[in-house]
Amino acid sequence: MRRHLDFAELISKAWGAKWKILALQIVLAVGCVAALFLLPRSYRSEARLFLQLGRESLGVDPTATTGQTIGMSASGREDEIASAMDVIRSRGLITKVVEELGSEVVLGRSVEGGAESDSSLAGKIASLPGAVLSPIFGALQSIDPMSDFERGVLLISKGLFVDAERKSEVIVIAYQAKSAELAQRIVESIVRTYRDEHLRLHRTDGSQSFFDEQQELLSNELSDVKERLKIAKNRMGIASIQGEREILESRRKDIVQGLSETMRSMKESTGKNIALQRELKVTPVRINSQQVQKANAATEAQETQLFELQLLESEYNAKYSPENPKLIAIREQVKEAEARYNEKAKGSSENTDDVNPIHRDLTLELIRNEALLAGLEDKELALRSEAIEVASRIEKLNSHEIEIDNLEREANIRERKYLAYAESFEQARIRHALETDRISSIVVAQDATLEEKPVSPSKLAIIFFGLASMVSGAGGIALICIQLDDRLITPTAVRKRLGIPVLATIVESRHLSSTSPL
């Protein structure tokens, strides 16, 4: 027969299970309260590391640059951040943390770990579950025995949280422990150990001593090569091949140019000598210079007589009158003397000759030109001799060039190697100094926190779970009781299930509306 239940019947049957529901609610409430008080507390400590761009990010270890290198490129720092998180999570780093703190501290058994026993009532109550379950856990652990050190490593590995936001250079390190002090100490140890590991991972052991030895060896070799180069240059009498070659080339150029100019001047002088000699052949040595009038003795006597007569005439003019016979006679004498003197003066001329000045100048020019030609010939001989000497020095320089070039090339190679190893040694020294002083690109953006508020158990979660359990438990019990209770409680249930009319009902209780059928 199909069952037909109405709402009143459901309420009546559910109400009949009220004591069972109440008992479950009490048990769940007590369980929630016990969980709030007895569940072990877990405390969280958090630190943040900032991986700034430093020498470790950009530099290459000096030993990697001593030979042939390969170009590398990176699109971002995600790989560096991921590598750092892998190192922090690694068992090797956790092992060093346990070695530093000790397994007793990590496991919370030592007072130094912050897990000292609480003598208060609440502490004793909270320790009851551990005391009860400790033998059970001990028996389970005895199946696969392990040392406390290994348990400490596994405990940190399970409780350690390492993460970084995308495109962020900050790494978050968090750990949960039984006490806030223990969590803080473990996080501090992890940060401290990772900073040491970061410095160790970005250096090569022994690089400083290696470069120191190589630098000293190359310094000795460079000094030896330079000494041999100096001895060779002193033996050859040169400062440098290039400088000596430039001097010789410049001198050779001057000699060639001087010879060319000398030969041209000699040709000019020779042609000039021929022309001068030809002119001298047709030029007379002496030529008539001039025709001059010359006085003789008779003319001079007449001139004296004339002068005396003129003086006497002047004297008579002063003494006598113009009609005086003496004055007239003396005037006649003066006229005759002047006539005779004039005739003698006209016929007394003489021709003279002298050295030809043109012939003289040509001769002097020829002498000077012959002297110049002789000087040019001597200059030509000197230049040709110097040209032979310069050619001989160039030949010697060419023969010495190979030796000097080999020594200079070897010295340059040694010097480049020495400078490269000196730079690498300086880089290795800087890395060693940074490691000694614990200086790196790792910056502690946030020290390990001491959070006194436990992160677990969550009180809200326990309360919410308790309330949900109480509601679902009450509903479950009610449904079960309804399914298992086959009584006919209401008149409607009797009429529907039995198909007979209900004449009357008897109330069982004044508090309940359920009735019993007749």
C-alpha positions in Angstrom: 0.0 0.0 0.0 1.4 3.4 -0.9 2.0 5.6 2.1 0.5 9.1 2.1 2.0 11.5 4.7 0.8 15.0 5.4 2.6 17.9 7.0 1.0 17.4 10.4 2.0 13.8 10.5 5.6 14.7 9.6 5.7 17.3 12.4 4.3 14.8 14.9 6.8 12.1 14.1 9.7 14.6 14.1 8.6 15.9 17.4 8.6 12.4 18.7 12.4 12.3 18.1 13.1 15.4 20.1 15.1 13.8 22.8 17.4 12.1 20.3 17.9 15.4 18.4 18.6 17.2 21.7 21.1 14.6 22.7 22.9 15.0 19.3 22.9 18.8 19.7 24.5 18.5 23.1 27.1 16.1 21.9 28.0 18.4 18.9 28.1 21.5 21.0 30.4 19.8 23.6 32.5 18.6 20.7 32.8 22.1 19.2 33.7 23.6 22.6 36.2 20.9 23.2 37.7 21.5 19.7 38.0 25.2 20.5 39.9 24.5 23.7 41.7 21.3 23.0 42.9 21.4 19.4 46.6 22.3 19.2 47.3 25.9 18.2 49.4 26.7 15.2 51.3 30.0 14.8 52.5 31.6 11.7 55.6 33.7 11.0 56.3 35.4 7.7 59.3 37.1 6.1 59.7 38.8 2.8 62.9 38.9 0.7 63.5 41.5 -2.1 65.7 40.2 -4.8 67.1 43.5 -6.2 69.2 43.7 -9.3 72.8 43.2 -8.2 76.2 41.7 -9.2 74.8 38.2 -8.9 72.1 39.0 -11.4 74.2 40.7 -14.0 77.8 39.5 -13.4 79.4 36.3 -14.6 81.9 34.5 -12.5 85.5 35.4 -13.5 86.3 31.8 -14.3 83.6 31.8 -16.9 85.3 34.6 -18.9 88.8 33.2 -19.1 88.1 31.2 -22.2 85.7 31.3 -25.1 82.3 32.6 -24.0 78.8 32.0 -25.3 76.3 34.8 -25.4 73.3 34.4 -23.1 70.1 36.4 -22.9 67.2 36.4 -20.5 63.7 37.8 -21.1 63.1 38.6 -17.4 63.9 37.7 -13.8 61.2 35.1 -13.5 63.8 32.3 -13.8 66.0 33.9 -11.1 63.0 34.2 -8.8 62.0 30.6 -9.4 65.6 29.4 -8.8 65.7 31.3 -5.5 62.4 29.7 -4.4 63.7 26.3 -5.4 66.8 26.8 -3.3 64.7 27.9 -0.3 62.5 24.8 -0.6 65.5 22.5 -1.1 66.3 19.8 1.4 69.9 21.0 1.6 68.9 24.4 3.0 66.3 22.9 5.4 69.0 20.4 6.6 71.3 23.4 7.4 68.4 25.1 9.3 67.8 22.0 11.4 71.6 21.7 12.1 71.7 25.3 13.2 68.6 25.2 15.5 68.8 21.5 16.6 66.1 18.8 16.1 64.8 19.3 19.7 64.0 23.0 19.0 62.5 22.3 15.6 60.3 19.5 17.0 59.1 21.8 19.8 60.5 19.7 22.6 63.0 22.3 23.9 62.2 25.3 25.9 64.3 27.4 23.5 61.8 26.5 20.8 59.0 28.2 22.6 57.1 25.0 23.4 57.6 25.0 27.1 54.9 23.2 29.1 51.9 25.2 30.4 51.2 24.4 34.0 47.8 26.1 34.0 44.5 24.2 33.8 43.9 25.2 30.3 47.4 24.0 29.3 46.9 20.7 31.0 43.5 20.2 29.3 45.0 21.1 25.9 47.8 18.6 26.5 45.4 15.7 27.2 44.8 14.7 23.6 48.5 14.6 22.9 49.1 12.6 26.0 46.4 10.2 25.0 47.4 9.9 21.3 51.2 9.9 21.9 51.5 6.2 22.5 49.4 5.5 19.4 51.6 7.8 17.3 54.7 6.3 18.8 53.6 2.8 17.9 52.9 3.9 14.3 56.2 5.6 14.0 58.0 2.5 15.2 56.9 0.7 12.1 59.3 3.0 10.0 61.8 4.3 12.5 63.6 7.6 11.8 65.8 10.0 13.7 64.6 13.2 15.3 66.8 15.1 12.8 64.9 13.5 9.9 61.6 14.3 11.6 62.7 17.9 11.9 63.6 18.1 8.2 60.3 16.6 7.2 58.4 18.8 9.6 59.9 22.0 8.1 59.4 20.7 4.6 55.7 20.2 5.2 55.1 23.5 7.0 57.2 25.7 4.8 55.5 28.0 2.4 57.4 29.9 -0.3 55.8 31.9 -3.0 56.1 35.1 -5.1 53.6 37.1 -7.0 53.8 37.1 -10.8 56.2 39.8 -12.1 57.2 40.6 -8.5 60.7 40.5 -7.1 59.6 39.8 -3.5 59.6 36.3 -2.2 57.3 35.4 0.7 58.6 32.8 3.2 56.1 31.6 5.8 56.1 28.8 8.4 53.6 27.4 10.9 54.7 25.9 14.2 53.4 25.1 17.7 54.4 28.5 19.0 54.9 32.0 17.6 58.5 32.1 18.9 59.4 28.8 17.2 57.9 29.8 13.9 59.8 33.1 14.1 63.1 31.4 14.8 62.7 28.9 12.0 61.8 31.6 9.5 64.8 33.7 10.7 67.1 30.8 10.3 65.7 30.0 6.8 66.3 33.7 5.7 69.8 33.7 7.2 70.8 30.4 5.7 69.5 31.4 2.3 71.5 34.6 2.2 74.6 32.5 2.9 73.6 30.0 0.3 72.9 32.8 -2.2 76.5 34.1 -1.8 77.9 30.6 -2.0 76.0 29.7 -5.1 77.1 32.8 -7.0 80.9 32.3 -6.6 83.4 29.7 -7.5 85.6 28.2 -4.8 89.3 28.9 -5.3 88.8 31.5 -8.0 90.7 34.2 -6.1 93.8 32.1 -5.5 93.7 30.8 -9.0 93.7 34.3 -10.6 96.3 35.4 -8.1 98.7 32.7 -9.2 98.0 33.3 -12.9 98.4 37.0 -12.5 101.8 36.6 -10.9 102.9 34.0 -13.6 101.8 36.3 -16.4 103.5 39.3 -14.8 106.8 37.4 -14.8 106.4 36.3 -18.4 105.4 39.9 -19.5 108.5 41.3 -17.8 110.7 38.7 -19.5 109.3 39.4 -23.0 109.7 43.2 -22.5 113.3 42.7 -21.4 114.1 40.7 -24.5 112.3 43.4 -26.7 114.4 46.1 -25.0 117.6 44.2 -25.6 116.7 43.7 -29.3 115.9 47.3 -29.9 119.1 48.5 -28.2 121.1 46.1 -30.3 119.4 47.3 -33.5 119.6 51.0 -32.4 115.9 51.7 -32.9 113.0 52.9 -30.8 110.2 51.3 -32.8 109.9 49.7 -36.2 107.2 52.0 -37.3 108.9 55.1 -36.1 112.2 54.1 -37.7 110.5 53.2 -40.9 108.7 56.6 -41.1 112.1 58.3 -40.5 113.8 56.3 -43.3 110.9 56.8 -45.7 110.8 60.5 -45.1 114.6 60.7 -45.5 114.5 58.6 -48.7 111.8 60.8 -50.1 113.9 63.9 -49.3 116.9 62.3 -51.0 114.9 61.5 -54.2 113.5 64.9 -54.3 116.9 66.5 -53.7 118.5 64.4 -56.4 115.7 65.4 -58.8 116.2 69.1 -58.0 120.0 68.8 -58.2 120.0 67.1 -61.6 117.6 69.8 -62.9 119.9 72.5 -61.5 123.0 70.8 -63.1 121.3 70.7 -66.4 120.4 74.4 -66.2 123.9 75.3 -65.1 125.5 73.3 -67.9 123.3 74.9 -70.5 124.1 78.3 -69.1 127.8 77.6 -69.2 127.6 76.7 -72.9 125.6 79.9 -73.6 128.1 82.1 -71.7 131.1 80.5 -73.4 129.4 81.2 -76.8 128.7 84.8 -75.9 132.3 85.3 -74.7 133.7 84.2 -78.0 131.9 86.9 -79.9 132.3 89.7 -77.4 135.5 91.8 -77.6 137.7 92.1 -74.6 138.4 95.9 -75.0 136.4 98.8 -76.6 136.9 102.6 -77.3 135.5 104.3 -74.4 135.5 108.1 -75.4 137.3 111.0 -77.3 138.7 113.9 -75.1 140.3 117.3 -75.7 143.8 117.6 -74.2 145.8 120.9 -73.6 149.5 121.2 -74.7 152.4 123.4 -73.3 152.2 126.2 -76.0 148.5 126.6 -75.5 149.0 126.9 -71.9 151.7 129.6 -72.4 149.4 131.5 -74.7 146.6 131.2 -72.2 148.9 132.7 -69.6 150.0 135.5 -71.9 146.4 136.2 -72.8 145.4 136.4 -69.1 148.3 138.8 -68.4 147.3 141.1 -71.3 143.6 141.1 -70.1 144.8 142.1 -66.6 146.9 144.9 -68.1 144.0 146.1 -70.3 141.8 146.3 -67.2 144.4 148.4 -65.4 144.8 150.8 -68.4 141.0 151.2 -68.6 141.1 152.3 -65.0 144.0 154.8 -65.6 143.5 156.2 -69.1 140.9 157.5 -71.3 139.6 155.5 -74.2 141.6 157.6 -76.8 144.9 156.9 -75.0 147.4 155.3 -77.4 148.6 152.9 -74.7 145.1 151.6 -74.1 144.4 151.3 -77.8 147.7 149.4 -78.3 147.0 147.0 -75.5 143.5 146.2 -76.8 145.1 145.3 -80.2 147.5 142.9 -78.4 144.6 141.2 -76.5 142.7 140.6 -79.7 145.8 138.9 -81.4 146.4 136.8 -78.3 142.8 135.6 -78.2 142.9 134.6 -81.9 146.1 132.6 -81.5 144.8 130.9 -78.3 141.5 129.9 -80.0 143.3 128.2 -82.9 145.5 126.1 -80.6 142.6 125.0 -78.4 140.6 123.6 -81.3 143.2 121.0 -82.5 144.1 119.4 -79.1 141.7 116.2 -78.9 142.7 112.5 -77.8 140.9 109.0 -78.2 141.0 106.5 -75.2 139.9 102.7 -74.9 138.9 100.4 -71.8 138.0 96.8 -70.8 134.6 95.7 -72.3 132.1 95.6 -69.3 129.9 93.1 -71.1 132.8 90.8 -71.6 133.8 91.3 -67.9 130.2 90.5 -66.7 129.9 87.4 -68.8 133.3 86.2 -67.5 132.2 86.7 -63.9 128.9 85.0 -64.5 130.7 82.1 -66.1 133.0 81.7 -63.1 130.1 81.8 -60.7 128.1 79.3 -62.7 131.0 76.9 -62.9 131.4 77.1 -59.1 127.7 76.4 -58.7 127.9 73.5 -61.1 130.8 72.0 -59.1 128.8 72.4 -55.9 125.8 70.6 -57.5 128.0 67.8 -58.6 129.4 67.4 -55.1 125.8 67.5 -53.7 124.7 64.8 -56.2 127.5 62.5 -55.0 126.6 63.1 -51.4 122.9 62.4 -52.0 123.6 59.3 -53.9 125.9 58.1 -51.1 123.2 58.9 -48.5 120.6 57.1 -50.7 122.8 54.0 -50.6 123.1 54.3 -46.8 119.3 54.7 -46.4 118.6 51.7 -48.6 121.0 49.7 -46.6 119.3 50.7 -43.3 115.9 49.9 -44.8 117.2 46.5 -45.8 118.5 45.9 -42.2 115.2 47.2 -40.8 113.2 44.8 -42.9 115.4 41.9 -41.7 114.9 43.0 -38.1 111.2 43.6 -38.5 110.2 40.0 -38.1 112.1 39.6 -34.8 110.7 42.9 -33.4 107.2 42.1 -34.6 107.3 38.7 -33.0 108.5 40.1 -29.7 106.0 43.0 -29.7 103.2 40.6 -30.6 104.2 38.3 -27.8 104.4 41.2 -25.4 100.9 42.5 -26.5 99.4 39.0 -26.0 101.0 38.7 -22.6 99.9 42.1 -21.6 96.3 41.5 -22.7 96.2 38.2 -20.8 97.8 39.9 -17.7 95.2 42.7 -17.8 92.3 40.2 -18.3 93.5 38.0 -15.4 94.1 41.1 -13.3 90.5 42.3 -13.9 89.2 38.8 -13.1 91.3 38.7 -10.0 89.8 42.0 -8.9 86.3 40.7 -9.6 87.0 37.5 -7.6 88.5 39.6 -4.8 85.3 41.8 -4.7 83.1 38.7 -4.6 85.1 37.3 -1.8 85.0 40.6 0.1 81.2 40.8 -0.4 80.8 37.3 0.8 83.0 37.9 3.8 81.0 41.0 4.8 77.7 39.2 3.9 76.8 41.8 1.3 74.5 40.6 -1.5 71.5 41.7 -3.6 69.2 39.9 -1.1 67.4 42.5 1.0 65.1 41.5 3.8 62.0 43.6 3.1 60.3 42.2 6.2 61.9 40.4 9.1 60.3 37.3 10.4 57.2 38.3 12.2 56.1 37.3 15.8 52.3 36.7 15.4 50.8 35.9 18.8 47.4 35.1 17.3 47.2 31.5 16.1 46.3 30.8 12.6 44.7 27.4 13.4 42.4 26.1 14.5 40.0 28.7 13.1 37.3 29.5 15.7 34.8 30.7 13.0 35.4 27.5 11.0 34.8 25.3 14.1 31.7 27.3 15.0 30.4 27.2 11.5 31.1 23.5 11.2 29.4 22.8 14.6 26.3 24.8 13.6 26.1 23.1 10.2 26.6 19.7 11.9 23.8 20.4 14.4 21.4 21.5 11.7 22.2 18.6 9.4 22.2 16.1 12.3 18.9 17.3 13.6 17.4 17.0 10.1 18.9 13.6 9.5 17.6 12.2 12.8 14.2 13.6 12.0 14.1 12.0 8.6 15.3 8.7 9.9 12.7 8.7 12.6 9.9 9.6 10.1 11.0 6.8 7.8 11.1 4.2 10.7 7.9 5.3 12.4 4.9 3.5 10.8 2.2 4.6 13.3 -1.0 6.4 12.2 -1.1 9.5 14.1 -3.5 11.9 12.4 -7.2 11.2 11.3 -6.2 12.2 7.8 -3.5 9.5 7.8 -6.0 6.9 9.0 -8.6 7.9 6.3 -6.0 8.0 3.5 -4.2 4.8 4.4 -7.0 2.6 5.7 -9.8 4.1 3.5 -12.3 4.2 6.4 -14.0 7.2 7.9 -12.8 8.5 11.3 -15.8 9.1 13.7 -13.9 10.7 16.6 -10.4 11.3 18.1 -9.1 11.3 21.6 -6.5 13.9 22.5 -3.5 12.4 24.2 -2.0 15.5 25.5 -3.0 19.1 25.9 0.3 20.1 24.6 0.1 18.1 21.4 -2.4 18.2 18.6 -1.9 14.5 17.6 -4.9 12.2 18.2 -5.4 8.5 18.4 -8.1 7.0 16.0 -11.0 5.0 17.4 
